[in-house]
Amino acid sequence: MTGKPFYTLDDFDFRDKRVLLRVDINSPIDPITHDILDDTRMRAIIPSIESLEGSKLIILAHQSKPGKSDFTTLRKHAKKLSEVLDRRVKYIDSLFDNKALAAIKDMRSGDILLLENTRFYSEDVALKNKSLEIQANSHLVTRLSSVVDYYVCDAFAAAHRSQPTLVGFAEKLPAIAGRLMESELVTLSSLLTKDGSLTAILGGAKVEDSIEVLEFMLEKGMLAEALTGGVVGNIFIKAQGHELGTPNEAFMEKEVPNYAKLVEQAKRLLEKYPEKILVPNDLSLYDNDGERTGIPVDMLPTEFPIYDIGLETTVEYIHRISHAKRMVLNGPMGVFELEDFEFGTKQVLKAMTDAEGFSVVGGGHTAAAVEKFGLKEEMDHVSTGGGALINYLTGKELPVVEALKRSKVRCEAGE
């Protein structure tokens, strides 16, 4: 057995066994054709599927939520997954009824079966955050657990959620972390040390998450420093006493929940940790001609929207990153989707790949930026988690991880 607090795929022989593999392959979908637009999450689970070679593999997954345009069957997921794996993945438009159970019982070693979207059945949505006993005794979990031998969870991106298909099976079966889950947990745990050597680079528009991460890490003595950019950086500029200008204030009021409260929170952090938090000292604006115009922060307010950190700030951040021992970045420095405003984000990410320190990036927009600039392979770790990553970095328990730990304790006690 490995020395980890949860089982891994190295702890068991799965050959000829029925294995239920819960993954997160929730993918961007064309709302008209329902074609899958990106297979990144499918490629991320390949190592687990390869490790389960010779088993009878049943895959459990969700796609979107009821009422959304991309809430659809997993038929095309099975087709795309077959292409990614270069192996047949059989799809069945059923989840746990007699048709599904019969298909599972008829499997041969080496077969892969993808069941229907878990969220087509109300229990997986309605029992969210209910007691573990209620989730474990749901019809969905009870029936499927009766025909499989092991439960493997590789859905790190959903690890912050407590739902029957994520935590319920761990109460009834030996529960094991997949390769992706194991890699995420081992890598991210190395960031949460209290030696003050971590550089956090916080951008994007999810300000509440970033400030929560920042406050937690500062209070726990984890950070060497924090570099801010994007909307997060603008919040701290505002907290310094600068007015941002009409278009930027309007954006903040509309798009940033609890805007005024977050500015006050940022102000307190700047007062308490003035040497630890770096705030942009110049910015790039989207002017009347739709072009990039730079101004120092001292020239605020502005009539133009702020779209990126400025040149001086970028150069300073590159210098800081080059000396960092360990780095985690969550959120871009600006509107990197526009070529004229990709500079800050691109150069900061490039600096991370050039630095000798250990680099981790995460979050949906961040992952997209890393892909756009062709830097994915040069990063030490690109996390698949958004909400799960934020929860982990703020020291919160992840329900799925706790379920995996409980399962190991229970199994080793012979229960």
JOHUDA-V209534 format. One record per pair of residues at least 12 apart in sequence whose ideal C-beta (glycine too) atoms are under 6 Angstrom apart, sorted by the first residue. I is the first residue (numbers start at 0). J is the second residue. Records with the same first field share a line. If there is no record, write none. Layout:
I->J + J
This chain:
4->404
5->176 + 403 + 404 + 407
6->175 + 407
7->176 + 181
8->50
13->51 + 54
14->53
15->108
16->54 + 148
17->55 + 147 + 148
18->51 + 54 + 56 + 149 + 151
19->57 + 147 + 150
20->56 + 58 + 151
21->59 + 152 + 154 + 164
22->44 + 60 + 153 + 154
23->154 + 156 + 157
24->40 + 41 + 60 + 76
25->62
26->40
28->69
30->68
33->71
35->75 + 79
38->79 + 83
41->80 + 83
42->83
43->179 + 383
44->153 + 179
46->178
47->153 + 177 + 178
53->108
55->106 + 108 + 110
56->111
57->103 + 112
58->113
59->114 + 164
61->116 + 117 + 118
62->116
73->113 + 116
74->90
77->90 + 113
88->111 + 113
89->112
90->113
92->115
93->115
94->114 + 115 + 120
95->139 + 142 + 143
100->146
103->146
117->164
120->139
122->137 + 139 + 163
123->162 + 163 + 164
126->163
127->162
128->161
131->170
134->163 + 166 + 167
135->167 + 170 + 171
137->163
139->163
140->163 + 167 + 168
144->168 + 171 + 172
149->173
150->168 + 172 + 174
151->175 + 177
152->180 + 399
153->177 + 179 + 180
155->179 + 180 + 183 + 383 + 384 + 387
156->383 + 384 + 387
158->387 + 397 + 399 + 400
159->386 + 387 + 390 + 397
161->398
165->399
166->398 + 402
169->402 + 406
173->410
174->403 + 406
176->403
186->380
187->391
190->327
193->219 + 220 + 221
195->220 + 223
196->223 + 324 + 325
197->221 + 222 + 325
198->223 + 224 + 323 + 326
199->222 + 225 + 327
200->226 + 328
201->227 + 231 + 329 + 330
202->228 + 229 + 231 + 330 + 331 + 332
203->229 + 330 + 331 + 364
204->230
206->230 + 231 + 234 + 255 + 261
208->389
209->231
210->264
211->393
212->392 + 393
213->225
215->393 + 394
217->272
222->275
224->275
225->276
226->277 + 316
227->278
228->308 + 332
229->330 + 331 + 332
232->279
233->305
234->261 + 262 + 265
235->265 + 278
236->278 + 296
237->262
238->262 + 265 + 266 + 269
241->296 + 299
242->300
243->300
244->300 + 301 + 302
246->304
247->305
279->308 + 312
280->296 + 312
281->295 + 309 + 311 + 312
282->294 + 305 + 309
283->306 + 307 + 309
284->301 + 303
285->303 + 304 + 306
286->303
291->339
293->309
306->333 + 334 + 340
307->333 + 340 + 343
308->332 + 343
313->343 + 346
316->347
317->350
320->350 + 351 + 354
321->354
323->356
324->356
325->356 + 357
326->351 + 356 + 358
327->359
328->360
329->361 + 362
330->362
331->344 + 364 + 368
332->344 + 347
335->368
344->368
345->372
348->374
352->374 + 377
357->379
358->378 + 379
359->380
360->378 + 381
361->382 + 384 + 388
362->385
363->385
366->381
369->381
